């Protein structure tokens, strides 16, 4: 029987790349997303609203029962907490509801999913990979809620590794700018996007496939001695003093 992996935010560009990477490696891939969009390489897809999972006890019970049923009795070899909310708004204008939504999806949902799948992860000696962000350590004006949630996700990853060791490993991947439709929508012209890429020591922004390969490595047997760490897949930009774009 093939190994199984659960990926949240499965309909986005990075989620699709992660699903394809695992599928190509022979995994059975189960995707979760709020919208029933493109399912790509996902063998199974569950439409799940992670914000509602956190807020609604009955919805959480039904959604997690559906997830554990989809995983089955063979265990879960990897959980990739990829789904995220990014609300760009200065602190003076941000609402409490927007902060609550950000933390529900970016931090509390990974806790709920990890806890719900813990028996299956333990059975398979599996791995949790949380998708953090460069914003966990370096950010910009307007990203306060998002940056705070991602910094908390990094701390959660470290604590999780200690709590679940040695049966289950936990690590994080922290991308910088990645070439996705969402990123491109935030730029009014191609020159601004090119300047962002040029500011990275790698002289470009990342690709969804590069994030997927980092996730694959951390979930694989090649990373058995790695737990509680954060891998920055950032083209070297975390070594720069500022991002002028």
Backbone as numpy.savetxt, mean C-alpha at the origin, in Angstrom:
# Nx Ny Nz CAx CAy CAz Cx Cy Cz
-1.04 -26.59 -4.58 -1.88 -25.40 -4.58 -1.00 -24.15 -4.58
-1.36 -23.14 -5.40 -0.54 -21.94 -5.51 -0.65 -21.09 -4.26
0.36 -20.30 -4.02 0.35 -19.37 -2.91 -0.67 -18.26 -3.18
-1.22 -17.69 -2.11 -2.22 -16.64 -2.28 -1.70 -15.33 -1.73
-2.16 -14.23 -2.34 -1.82 -12.89 -1.89 -3.06 -12.02 -1.98
-3.23 -11.13 -1.00 -4.32 -10.17 -0.99 -3.73 -8.79 -1.19
-4.30 -8.03 -2.13 -3.81 -6.68 -2.45 -4.98 -5.71 -2.39
-4.86 -4.67 -1.56 -5.90 -3.65 -1.52 -5.56 -2.53 -2.50
-6.56 -1.73 -2.84 -6.35 -0.72 -3.87 -5.98 -1.36 -5.19
-6.65 -2.46 -5.47 -6.21 -3.32 -6.59 -6.53 -2.76 -7.96
-7.42 -1.77 -8.07 -7.80 -1.24 -9.38 -6.96 -0.06 -9.82
-6.12 0.47 -8.95 -5.24 1.58 -9.32 -4.01 1.08 -10.07
-3.23 2.01 -10.58 -2.08 1.66 -11.41 -1.06 0.82 -10.64
-0.75 1.22 -9.41 0.22 0.46 -8.62 -0.38 -0.87 -8.20
-1.65 -0.88 -7.80 -2.31 -2.13 -7.43 -2.35 -3.12 -8.57
-2.63 -2.64 -9.77 -2.65 -3.53 -10.94 -1.26 -4.11 -11.21
-0.23 -3.27 -11.06 1.14 -3.75 -11.29 1.53 -4.79 -10.26
1.14 -4.57 -9.00 1.46 -5.54 -7.96 0.74 -6.86 -8.24
-0.54 -6.78 -8.61 -1.29 -7.99 -8.93 -0.67 -8.77 -10.07
-0.25 -8.05 -11.12 0.36 -8.71 -12.28 1.67 -9.38 -11.90
2.47 -8.71 -11.06 3.76 -9.28 -10.67 3.57 -10.59 -9.90
2.63 -10.60 -8.96 2.38 -11.83 -8.21 1.78 -12.91 -9.09
0.86 -12.54 -9.97 0.25 -13.52 -10.86 1.29 -14.16 -11.77
2.19 -13.35 -12.28 3.25 -13.87 -13.15 4.19 -14.80 -12.41
4.26 -14.63 -11.09 5.10 -15.51 -10.27 4.35 -16.75 -9.80
3.11 -16.91 -10.24 2.35 -18.11 -9.94 1.45 -18.03 -8.73
1.30 -16.83 -8.15 0.42 -16.67 -7.00 -1.05 -16.61 -7.44
-1.92 -17.01 -6.55 -3.35 -16.73 -6.69 -3.59 -15.37 -6.05
-4.08 -14.42 -6.83 -4.15 -13.03 -6.39 -5.59 -12.62 -6.13
-5.83 -12.09 -4.93 -7.16 -11.63 -4.52 -7.10 -10.12 -4.34
-7.92 -9.40 -5.09 -7.91 -7.95 -5.03 -9.08 -7.38 -4.27
-8.83 -6.28 -3.56 -9.87 -5.53 -2.87 -9.82 -4.09 -3.35
-10.98 -3.54 -3.66 -11.03 -2.13 -4.02 -12.44 -1.61 -3.78
-12.53 -0.30 -3.59 -13.83 0.33 -3.37 -14.66 0.32 -4.63
-14.01 0.44 -5.76 -14.72 0.46 -7.05 -14.40 -0.80 -7.83
-15.38 -1.29 -8.54 -15.19 -2.49 -9.35 -14.62 -2.08 -10.71
-13.36 -1.67 -10.69 -12.71 -1.24 -11.92 -12.01 -2.40 -12.61
-10.94 -2.07 -13.32 -10.17 -3.10 -14.01 -9.56 -4.06 -13.00
-9.78 -5.35 -13.20 -9.28 -6.33 -12.24 -7.95 -6.93 -12.66
-7.52 -6.68 -13.90 -6.20 -7.11 -14.32 -5.95 -8.59 -14.09
-4.85 -8.90 -13.39 -4.44 -10.28 -13.18 -5.11 -10.92 -11.97
-6.06 -10.22 -11.35 -6.65 -10.73 -10.13 -7.59 -11.89 -10.41
-7.30 -13.02 -9.78 -8.14 -14.20 -9.94 -9.48 -14.02 -9.23
-9.44 -13.32 -8.10 -10.65 -13.01 -7.35 -10.66 -11.53 -7.03
-11.85 -10.94 -7.02 -11.98 -9.52 -6.71 -13.15 -9.31 -5.78
-12.91 -8.56 -4.69 -13.96 -8.23 -3.74 -14.11 -6.72 -3.69
-15.33 -6.24 -3.90 -15.58 -4.80 -3.81 -15.81 -4.46 -2.34
-14.85 -3.77 -1.75 -14.86 -3.48 -0.31 -14.51 -2.01 -0.10
-15.32 -1.32 0.66 -15.08 0.07 1.03 -14.32 0.07 2.36
-13.04 0.36 2.33 -12.21 0.26 3.53 -12.58 1.30 4.58
-13.03 2.47 4.16 -13.47 3.46 5.13 -14.68 2.93 5.91
-15.57 2.27 5.21 -16.74 1.69 5.87 -16.36 0.49 6.73
-15.35 -0.25 6.31 -14.85 -1.37 7.12 -14.46 -0.88 8.51
-13.84 0.28 8.57 -13.40 0.83 9.85 -14.57 1.37 10.67
-15.55 1.96 9.99 -16.61 2.69 10.70 -17.83 1.85 11.06
-18.08 0.77 10.34 -19.34 0.03 10.45 -19.06 -1.41 10.89
-19.44 -1.76 12.11 -19.14 -3.08 12.66 -19.72 -4.21 11.82
-20.96 -4.09 11.42 -21.61 -5.17 10.66 -21.00 -5.29 9.27
-20.75 -4.16 8.63 -20.11 -4.20 7.31 -18.73 -4.83 7.42
-17.98 -4.46 8.47 -16.64 -5.04 8.68 -16.73 -6.55 8.83
-17.69 -7.02 9.62 -17.83 -8.46 9.83 -18.11 -9.18 8.52
-19.03 -8.65 7.73 -19.38 -9.30 6.47 -18.22 -9.24 5.47
-17.55 -8.09 5.41 -16.44 -7.95 4.46 -15.28 -8.85 4.82
-14.93 -8.92 6.09 -13.81 -9.76 6.50 -14.16 -11.24 6.41
-15.40 -11.59 6.66 -15.82 -12.98 6.45 -15.69 -13.36 4.98
-16.08 -12.43 4.10 -15.94 -12.69 2.67 -14.50 -12.83 2.25
-13.63 -12.02 2.86 -12.21 -12.08 2.52 -11.58 -13.38 3.00
-11.83 -13.75 4.25 -11.24 -14.98 4.76 -11.77 -16.20 4.01
-13.03 -16.13 3.57 -13.58 -17.22 2.77 -12.88 -17.30 1.42
-12.59 -16.14 0.81 -11.91 -16.13 -0.49 -10.48 -16.67 -0.36
-9.83 -16.35 0.75 -8.46 -16.85 0.97 -8.46 -18.37 1.14
-9.46 -18.90 1.86 -9.57 -20.35 2.03 -8.71 -20.88 3.15
-8.53 -22.21 3.13 -7.87 -22.91 4.23 -6.37 -23.09 4.04
-5.83 -22.67 2.90 -4.41 -22.93 2.62 -3.49 -21.84 3.16
-4.06 -20.81 3.75 -3.26 -19.73 4.31 -3.08 -18.59 3.33
-2.61 -17.48 3.86 -2.35 -16.29 3.05 -0.86 -16.01 3.10
-0.22 -16.01 1.97 1.23 -15.86 1.92 1.68 -14.41 1.91
0.78 -13.50 1.52 1.14 -12.08 1.55 -0.12 -11.22 1.59
-0.06 -10.18 2.40 -1.08 -9.13 2.43 -0.38 -7.83 2.06
-0.84 -7.19 1.00 -0.25 -5.93 0.56 -1.28 -4.82 0.78
-1.02 -3.98 1.76 -1.91 -2.86 2.07 -1.51 -1.67 1.22
-2.14 -1.60 0.04 -1.77 -0.61 -0.97 -2.77 0.54 -1.06
-4.02 0.32 -0.70 -5.06 1.35 -0.84 -4.71 2.58 -0.01
-5.01 3.76 -0.55 -4.70 4.99 0.17 -5.61 6.12 -0.28
-5.79 7.07 0.63 -6.49 8.32 0.35 -5.48 9.45 0.49
-5.45 10.33 -0.50 -4.55 11.49 -0.44 -5.38 12.75 -0.68
-5.63 13.49 0.38 -6.37 14.75 0.30 -5.36 15.88 0.47
-5.21 16.68 -0.56 -4.24 17.78 -0.54 -4.98 19.06 -0.15
-4.73 19.52 1.07 -5.43 20.70 1.57 -4.66 21.24 2.78
-4.46 22.54 2.86 -3.73 23.08 4.01 -4.49 22.85 5.31
-3.75 22.79 6.40 -4.33 22.46 7.69 -5.47 23.40 8.07
-5.35 24.67 7.72 -6.39 25.62 8.07 -7.71 25.38 7.39
-7.69 24.62 6.28 -8.91 24.36 5.53 -9.38 22.91 5.63
-8.51 22.03 6.09 -8.87 20.61 6.17 -9.92 20.39 7.25
-10.79 19.41 7.01 -11.84 19.11 7.98 -11.47 17.86 8.79
-12.10 17.74 9.93 -11.90 16.55 10.74 -12.31 15.31 9.98
-13.39 15.41 9.21 -13.87 14.26 8.43 -12.83 13.82 7.41
-12.11 14.77 6.82 -11.07 14.41 5.85 -9.90 13.72 6.53
-9.53 14.18 7.72 -8.48 13.49 8.47 -8.95 12.10 8.88
-10.17 11.96 9.30 -10.70 10.65 9.70 -10.72 9.69 8.51
-11.13 10.20 7.33 -11.13 9.36 6.13 -9.72 8.91 5.79
-8.76 9.84 5.86 -7.37 9.52 5.55 -6.83 8.44 6.46
-7.06 8.59 7.75 -6.54 7.61 8.70 -7.29 6.29 8.64
-8.59 6.33 8.32 -9.35 5.10 8.21 -8.77 4.20 7.11
-8.51 4.78 5.95 -8.04 3.98 4.81 -6.55 3.69 4.90
-5.76 4.70 5.27 -4.30 4.58 5.20 -3.68 3.86 6.39
-4.36 3.84 7.53 -3.75 3.27 8.73 -4.63 2.24 9.43
-5.89 2.58 9.68 -6.74 1.67 10.44 -7.16 0.46 9.63
-7.43 0.63 8.34 -7.78 -0.52 7.50 -6.65 -1.55 7.44
-5.38 -1.14 7.28 -4.30 -2.14 7.34 -4.28 -2.92 8.65
-4.59 -2.26 9.77 -4.69 -2.98 11.04 -5.81 -4.00 11.01
-6.99 -3.59 10.55 -8.15 -4.50 10.51 -7.86 -5.69 9.60
-7.30 -5.43 8.44 -7.02 -6.50 7.48 -5.96 -7.46 8.02
-4.91 -6.91 8.62 -3.86 -7.76 9.19 -4.42 -8.64 10.29
-5.19 -8.05 11.17 -5.77 -8.81 12.27 -6.72 -9.89 11.76
-7.53 -9.55 10.78 -8.50 -10.51 10.24 -7.82 -11.67 9.54
-6.70 -11.39 8.87 -6.00 -12.43 8.12 -4.87 -13.07 8.91
-4.72 -12.68 10.17 -3.58 -13.18 10.94 -3.53 -14.70 11.04
-4.65 -15.40 11.29 -4.56 -16.87 11.30 -4.07 -17.44 9.96
-4.56 -16.88 8.85 -4.15 -17.36 7.53 -2.70 -17.00 7.25
-2.27 -15.80 7.65 -0.87 -15.40 7.47 0.06 -16.27 8.31
-0.35 -16.57 9.53 0.46 -17.40 10.41 0.59 -18.81 9.86
-0.51 -19.34 9.35 -0.50 -20.70 8.78 0.51 -20.80 7.64
0.59 -19.76 6.82 1.46 -19.78 5.64 2.84 -19.19 5.92
3.11 -18.80 7.19 4.34 -18.06 7.50 4.50 -16.92 6.52
3.42 -16.13 6.42 3.32 -15.11 5.39 3.99 -13.80 5.74
3.64 -12.79 4.95 4.30 -11.50 5.03 3.29 -10.39 4.79
3.40 -9.32 5.56 2.61 -8.11 5.34 3.53 -7.05 4.74
3.07 -6.45 3.64 3.82 -5.36 3.02 2.90 -4.15 2.95
3.24 -3.10 3.66 2.46 -1.87 3.67 3.07 -0.86 2.70
2.23 -0.24 1.89 2.73 0.78 0.97 2.67 2.12 1.67
3.84 2.59 2.09 3.95 3.89 2.76 4.20 4.97 1.70
5.06 5.91 1.98 5.32 6.99 1.03 6.55 7.77 1.47
7.20 8.43 0.51 8.27 9.37 0.83 7.77 10.44 1.79
6.45 10.71 1.75 5.86 11.72 2.63 5.96 11.34 4.10
6.29 10.11 4.38 6.49 9.70 5.78 7.68 10.42 6.40
8.64 10.84 5.58 9.83 11.52 6.11 10.07 12.89 5.49
9.56 13.13 4.28 9.72 14.41 3.60 8.42 14.76 2.92
7.91 15.95 3.16 6.61 16.27 2.62 6.57 17.69 2.06
5.35 18.15 1.74 5.13 19.47 1.16 3.93 20.11 1.84
3.78 21.42 1.70 2.58 22.06 2.23 1.32 21.45 1.62
0.32 21.27 2.46 -0.95 20.73 1.99 -1.09 19.24 2.17
0.01 18.56 2.51 -0.01 17.10 2.63 0.00 16.63 4.08
-0.37 17.48 5.00 -0.21 17.16 6.42 -0.93 15.88 6.81
-2.19 15.74 6.44 -2.95 14.54 6.83 -2.34 13.28 6.20
-2.04 13.36 4.92 -1.47 12.21 4.22 -0.11 11.83 4.80
0.76 12.84 5.00 2.10 12.57 5.51 2.04 11.97 6.91
1.15 12.49 7.73 1.02 11.97 9.09 0.55 10.52 9.08
-0.41 10.21 8.20 -0.91 8.83 8.13 0.17 7.87 7.65
1.01 8.31 6.72 2.05 7.43 6.19 3.19 7.26 7.19
3.50 8.31 7.95 4.49 8.17 9.01 3.99 7.19 10.07
2.70 7.27 10.38 2.11 6.33 11.34 2.13 4.91 10.78
1.93 4.76 9.47 1.96 3.44 8.86 3.36 2.81 8.97
4.39 3.63 8.84 5.76 3.14 9.01 5.97 2.66 10.45
5.49 3.44 11.42 5.60 3.03 12.82 4.79 1.77 13.09
3.62 1.68 12.48 2.78 0.49 12.60 3.54 -0.74 12.07
4.23 -0.57 10.96 4.99 -1.67 10.37 6.06 -2.19 11.32
6.78 -1.28 11.98 7.81 -1.69 12.93 7.19 -2.44 14.11
6.11 -1.88 14.66 5.45 -2.54 15.78 4.86 -3.88 15.41
4.30 -3.95 14.21 3.70 -5.19 13.73 4.75 -6.29 13.61
5.91 -5.93 13.10 6.99 -6.91 12.95 7.36 -7.51 14.31
7.38 -6.68 15.33 7.71 -7.19 16.66 6.60 -8.07 17.22
5.36 -7.66 17.03 4.23 -8.43 17.56 4.05 -9.77 16.86
4.32 -9.83 15.56 4.02 -11.04 14.79 5.21 -11.96 14.60
6.39 -11.51 14.92 7.60 -12.32 14.76 7.57 -13.53 15.70
8.09 -14.68 15.26 8.73 -14.94 13.97 7.79 -15.52 12.91
6.52 -15.68 13.25 5.61 -16.38 12.34 5.30 -15.57 11.08
5.18 -14.26 11.23 4.80 -13.40 10.11 5.73 -12.20 10.06
6.25 -11.89 8.89 7.10 -10.71 8.72 6.25 -9.51 8.30
6.73 -8.30 8.59 6.04 -7.08 8.18 7.07 -6.05 7.74
6.88 -5.50 6.55 7.77 -4.48 6.02 6.94 -3.45 5.26
7.58 -2.36 4.88 6.91 -1.32 4.12 7.75 -0.92 2.91
7.06 -0.46 1.89 7.70 0.14 0.72 7.26 1.60 0.67
8.21 2.52 0.55 7.91 3.95 0.54 8.32 4.53 -0.81
7.39 4.65 -1.74 7.72 5.24 -3.04 7.80 6.76 -2.97
8.56 7.33 -3.89 8.46 8.76 -4.17 7.45 8.90 -5.32
7.63 9.87 -6.19 6.68 10.07 -7.30 6.71 8.86 -8.23
5.52 8.37 -8.55 5.37 7.22 -9.45 4.46 7.64 -10.61
4.82 7.22 -11.80 4.09 7.61 -13.00 2.76 6.88 -13.08
1.73 7.49 -12.54 0.38 6.94 -12.57 -0.56 8.00 -13.13
-1.75 7.60 -13.61 -2.72 8.60 -14.06 -3.05 9.63 -12.98
-3.10 9.20 -11.71 -3.41 10.13 -10.62 -2.33 11.20 -10.50
-1.06 10.79 -10.60 0.02 11.77 -10.52 -0.06 12.75 -11.68
-0.27 12.25 -12.88 -0.29 13.11 -14.06 -1.45 14.11 -14.01
-2.54 13.71 -13.39 -3.68 14.62 -13.27 -3.34 15.84 -12.42
-2.34 15.72 -11.56 -1.96 16.82 -10.69 -1.03 17.83 -11.35
-0.64 17.61 -12.60 0.26 18.51 -13.30 -0.45 19.14 -14.50
-0.29 20.45 -14.63 -0.97 21.16 -15.70 -0.22 21.07 -17.03
1.07 20.76 -16.98 1.84 20.65 -18.22 2.95 19.62 -18.07
3.42 19.12 -19.18 4.44 18.08 -19.18 5.79 18.60 -18.70
6.04 19.91 -18.85 7.32 20.46 -18.41 7.46 20.38 -16.89
6.36 20.62 -16.18 6.41 20.53 -14.72 6.69 19.10 -14.28
6.08 18.14 -14.95 6.32 16.73 -14.64 7.77 16.35 -14.94
8.30 16.88 -16.03 9.70 16.60 -16.38 10.66 17.20 -15.35
10.32 18.38 -14.84 11.17 18.99 -13.80 11.17 18.15 -12.53
10.01 17.60 -12.20 9.94 16.73 -11.03 10.86 15.52 -11.22
10.79 14.91 -12.40 11.65 13.76 -12.68 13.12 14.11 -12.61
13.47 15.27 -13.16 14.87 15.68 -13.20 15.42 15.97 -11.82
14.55 16.30 -10.87 15.03 16.60 -9.52 15.45 15.33 -8.78
14.99 14.18 -9.22 15.42 12.93 -8.62 16.85 12.62 -9.09
17.72 12.16 -8.22 19.05 11.74 -8.67 18.98 10.71 -9.80
17.93 9.90 -9.84 17.77 8.94 -10.93 17.34 9.61 -12.23
17.03 10.91 -12.18 16.66 11.73 -13.33 15.31 11.33 -13.95
14.44 10.76 -13.14 13.10 10.41 -13.60 12.26 10.02 -12.39
10.95 9.90 -12.61 10.09 9.38 -11.57 10.00 7.85 -11.73
9.41 7.21 -10.75 9.35 5.76 -10.76 8.19 5.23 -11.60
8.15 3.92 -11.73 7.07 3.25 -12.46 6.34 2.31 -11.51
5.06 2.03 -11.80 4.34 1.06 -10.96 5.04 -0.29 -10.89
5.65 -0.71 -11.98 6.34 -1.99 -12.00 7.50 -2.04 -11.02
8.19 -0.92 -10.84 9.32 -0.89 -9.90 8.82 -1.03 -8.46
7.68 -0.44 -8.16 7.10 -0.61 -6.83 6.67 -2.05 -6.64
6.07 -2.63 -7.66 5.62 -4.02 -7.59 6.78 -4.97 -7.34
7.91 -4.74 -7.99 9.05 -5.63 -7.81 9.63 -5.52 -6.39
9.59 -4.32 -5.82 10.04 -4.16 -4.43 9.13 -4.92 -3.48
7.83 -4.84 -3.73 6.86 -5.58 -2.91 7.10 -7.08 -3.04
7.29 -7.54 -4.26 7.54 -8.96 -4.50 8.77 -9.44 -3.73
9.83 -8.65 -3.75 11.04 -9.04 -3.04 10.78 -9.18 -1.54
10.13 -8.18 -0.95 9.91 -8.21 0.49 8.98 -9.34 0.91
8.10 -9.76 0.02 7.18 -10.86 0.33 7.80 -12.22 0.05
8.95 -12.24 -0.59 9.53 -13.51 -1.04 10.45 -14.12 0.01
10.84 -15.36 -0.27 11.78 -16.06 0.59 13.16 -15.43 0.60
13.48 -14.62 -0.42 14.78 -13.95 -0.45 14.90 -12.89 0.64
13.77 -12.51 1.24 13.78 -11.46 2.27 13.43 -12.04 3.64
13.71 -13.29 3.86 13.30 -13.94 5.11 13.93 -13.31 6.35
15.07 -12.66 6.21 15.73 -12.04 7.37 15.42 -10.55 7.46
14.45 -10.10 6.68 14.08 -8.68 6.68 12.68 -8.54 7.26
12.56 -7.84 8.37 11.25 -7.55 8.95 11.34 -6.27 9.76
10.26 -5.49 9.72 10.21 -4.23 10.45 10.93 -3.08 9.76
11.25 -3.24 8.50 12.00 -2.19 7.80 11.14 -1.50 6.76
11.61 -0.35 6.30 10.96 0.38 5.22 11.94 0.56 4.08
11.56 0.10 2.91 12.39 0.22 1.72 11.94 1.47 0.94
12.84 2.44 0.81 12.51 3.65 0.07 12.85 3.45 -1.40
11.81 3.38 -2.21 11.97 3.23 -3.66 11.69 4.62 -4.23
12.72 5.47 -4.20 12.48 6.91 -4.39 13.41 7.58 -5.37
14.18 6.82 -6.12 15.08 7.42 -7.08 16.13 8.32 -6.44
16.34 8.17 -5.13 17.35 8.94 -4.43 16.87 10.29 -3.91
15.58 10.61 -4.09 15.12 11.96 -3.75 15.12 12.22 -2.24
15.11 11.16 -1.45 15.15 11.39 -0.01 16.48 11.96 0.45
17.48 11.95 -0.42 18.76 12.58 -0.12 18.83 14.04 -0.52
17.77 14.56 -1.18 17.75 15.96 -1.58 17.14 16.83 -0.50
17.55 18.07 -0.42 17.06 18.96 0.61 15.63 19.41 0.36
15.23 19.55 -0.90 13.87 20.01 -1.18 13.46 19.59 -2.59
12.16 19.65 -2.82 11.58 19.35 -4.13 10.99 20.65 -4.65
11.59 21.25 -5.68 11.16 22.60 -6.10 9.88 22.62 -6.93
9.31 21.45 -7.28 8.15 21.43 -8.16 6.88 21.52 -7.34
